[in-house]
């Protein structure tokens, strides 16, 4: 494959041409900040950031011959994060429009984050069986909520509600997204 991506600041433009390829995406770990560090008025650290490592398994896919091009935008606006992507591709199941909006705020030592993400206008693959009259895959809309509180004595309580919109749709053929999920984590450091 041959490709190019050019970006500056919050914006990038890309184009990739692939010829009979098998795409390998290695497994990777992403560290997500669940609770940001807090500081007093003088800039002294009160509580350390709480992070979570999320592992994504390696994948292989026969991608064949295709071209992908588009534009990406991502930026922080104070407590808001906005990401919008437009992708024009010959590859099925890749959303033409996708994005996310997240809002993060701290209220009296309680950190709150709300994230809404969407994938729109997805072409079906040869394995997709659509209902009669439907020519696109269902749109994906996901709303997540994260609430965390950390005390100086080493106790951290974190609540995570994922897919609050209870989406029931397939990201990969025959593998639907998880329904609404709730997690409560209590940590104590000594």
C-alpha positions as CSV (number, residue, x, y, z in Angstrom):
1,X,0.0,0.0,0.0
2,X,0.9,3.6,-0.5
3,X,-0.4,6.4,1.6
4,X,0.1,9.9,2.8
5,X,-1.2,11.9,5.7
6,X,-0.6,15.6,6.2
7,X,-1.6,17.4,9.3
8,X,-1.2,20.6,11.1
9,X,-2.5,21.2,14.6
10,X,-6.0,19.9,15.0
11,X,-6.6,19.0,11.3
12,X,-5.2,16.3,9.1
13,X,-5.9,15.0,5.5
14,X,-5.1,11.5,4.4
15,X,-5.2,9.1,1.4
16,X,-4.2,5.5,1.2
17,X,-4.2,3.1,-1.7
18,X,-3.9,-0.6,-1.0
19,X,-3.5,-3.6,-3.4
20,X,-4.6,-7.1,-2.2
21,X,-3.4,-6.6,1.4
22,X,-3.9,-8.4,4.6
23,X,-4.0,-5.9,7.3
24,X,-2.5,-6.6,10.7
25,X,-3.2,-4.4,13.6
26,X,-0.9,-5.3,16.5
27,X,-2.3,-5.6,20.0
28,X,-1.8,-2.4,22.1
29,X,-2.4,-1.0,25.5
30,X,-3.9,2.4,26.0
31,X,-3.7,4.3,29.3
32,X,-6.8,6.2,30.0
33,X,-7.0,8.8,32.7
34,X,-10.1,8.0,34.8
35,X,-9.5,10.8,37.3
36,X,-7.1,13.7,36.7
37,X,-4.6,14.7,39.3
38,X,-5.8,17.5,41.7
39,X,-3.7,20.4,43.0
40,X,-4.1,23.0,45.6
41,X,-4.0,26.8,45.0
42,X,-0.2,26.8,45.3
43,X,0.2,24.0,42.6
44,X,1.0,21.3,45.1
45,X,-0.2,17.8,44.2
46,X,-3.1,16.7,46.4
47,X,-4.1,13.4,44.7
48,X,-2.4,11.5,41.9
49,X,-4.2,10.8,38.6
50,X,-6.1,7.5,38.5
51,X,-5.4,5.7,35.2
52,X,-6.6,2.5,33.7
53,X,-4.8,0.4,31.1
54,X,-7.1,-0.9,28.3
55,X,-5.8,-3.8,26.1
56,X,-6.9,-4.2,22.5
57,X,-6.1,-7.6,20.9
58,X,-4.3,-7.9,17.6
59,X,-6.4,-8.4,14.5
60,X,-5.9,-9.6,10.9
61,X,-8.2,-8.8,8.1
62,X,-8.2,-9.4,4.3
63,X,-8.7,-5.9,3.0
64,X,-8.3,-6.6,-0.7
65,X,-7.8,-3.7,-3.1
66,X,-9.2,-0.4,-1.8
67,X,-8.6,3.4,-1.5
68,X,-9.3,5.3,1.7
69,X,-9.2,9.1,2.0
70,X,-10.6,11.7,4.3
71,X,-10.1,14.4,6.8
72,X,-9.8,14.4,10.6
73,X,-10.3,17.1,13.2
74,X,-9.7,16.8,17.0
75,X,-9.4,19.6,19.6
76,X,-10.0,20.5,23.2
77,X,-12.2,23.5,24.0
78,X,-11.8,24.0,27.8
79,X,-13.6,21.0,29.4
80,X,-14.9,19.8,26.0
81,X,-13.1,17.5,23.6
82,X,-14.4,17.3,20.0
83,X,-13.4,14.8,17.3
84,X,-14.9,14.6,13.8
85,X,-13.8,12.4,10.9
86,X,-14.9,12.1,7.3
87,X,-13.8,9.0,5.5
88,X,-14.4,8.1,1.8
89,X,-13.4,4.5,1.3
90,X,-14.2,1.4,-0.9
91,X,-14.0,-0.7,2.3
92,X,-17.3,-1.9,3.8
93,X,-18.3,-1.2,7.4
94,X,-16.1,1.9,7.7
95,X,-18.3,4.8,8.7
96,X,-18.3,7.8,6.4
97,X,-18.9,10.1,9.3
98,X,-17.7,9.5,12.9
99,X,-17.0,11.6,15.9
100,X,-17.0,12.1,19.6
101,X,-17.8,14.8,22.0
102,X,-16.6,14.5,25.6
103,X,-17.1,16.8,28.6
104,X,-15.0,16.6,31.7
105,X,-15.5,18.5,34.9
106,X,-14.7,18.3,38.6
107,X,-17.3,19.1,41.3
108,X,-16.2,19.2,44.9
109,X,-13.5,16.5,44.3
110,X,-15.8,14.4,42.2
111,X,-14.6,14.0,38.6
112,X,-17.3,13.6,36.0
113,X,-16.9,12.7,32.3
114,X,-19.6,12.3,29.7
115,X,-18.8,11.0,26.2
116,X,-21.0,10.7,23.2
117,X,-19.6,8.9,20.1
118,X,-21.2,8.2,16.7
119,X,-20.5,6.2,13.5
120,X,-22.8,7.1,10.6
121,X,-23.3,6.0,7.0
122,X,-21.7,2.5,7.0
123,X,-21.8,0.4,3.8
124,X,-22.6,-3.3,4.4
125,X,-20.1,-6.1,3.7
126,X,-20.8,-9.3,1.8
127,X,-21.5,-11.0,5.2
128,X,-24.2,-8.6,6.3
129,X,-27.8,-9.6,6.0
130,X,-29.9,-6.4,6.0
131,X,-33.7,-6.2,6.4
132,X,-35.6,-5.7,3.2
133,X,-35.4,-2.1,2.0
134,X,-32.4,-1.2,4.2
135,X,-29.2,-0.4,2.2
136,X,-26.9,0.8,5.0
137,X,-25.8,-0.7,8.3
138,X,-27.4,0.8,11.5
139,X,-25.8,3.9,12.8
140,X,-23.8,3.5,16.0
141,X,-24.5,6.0,18.9
142,X,-22.9,5.5,22.3
143,X,-23.2,7.5,25.5
144,X,-20.8,6.8,28.4
145,X,-20.6,8.3,31.9
146,X,-17.6,8.2,34.2
147,X,-17.8,9.4,37.8
148,X,-14.7,9.1,40.1
149,X,-13.9,10.3,43.6
150,X,-10.5,9.9,45.3
151,X,-9.9,10.6,49.0
152,X,-6.5,11.5,50.6
153,X,-6.6,8.3,52.6
154,X,-6.0,6.2,49.5
155,X,-9.6,5.2,48.7
156,X,-10.9,5.7,45.2
157,X,-14.5,5.0,44.1
158,X,-15.2,4.9,40.3
159,X,-18.5,4.4,38.6
160,X,-18.6,3.7,34.8
161,X,-21.8,3.4,32.8
162,X,-21.1,2.5,29.2
163,X,-23.5,2.4,26.2
164,X,-26.2,4.1,28.2
165,X,-28.3,4.4,25.0
166,X,-28.3,0.6,25.0
167,X,-27.3,0.3,21.3
168,X,-27.8,-3.2,19.9
169,X,-25.9,-3.3,16.6
170,X,-23.0,-5.1,15.0
171,X,-19.5,-3.5,14.7
172,X,-18.2,-6.7,13.1
173,X,-20.5,-9.2,11.4
174,X,-22.0,-11.6,13.9
175,X,-20.4,-9.8,16.9
176,X,-22.8,-7.2,18.3
177,X,-21.8,-4.4,20.6
178,X,-22.3,-4.9,24.3
179,X,-25.6,-3.6,25.7
180,X,-25.8,-1.2,28.6
181,X,-23.0,-2.0,31.1
182,X,-22.3,-0.6,34.6
183,X,-19.0,-1.0,36.6
184,X,-18.3,0.1,40.2
185,X,-14.6,-0.1,41.2
186,X,-13.4,0.6,44.8
187,X,-9.6,0.8,45.2
188,X,-7.6,1.3,48.4
189,X,-3.9,2.1,48.3
190,X,-1.8,1.6,51.4
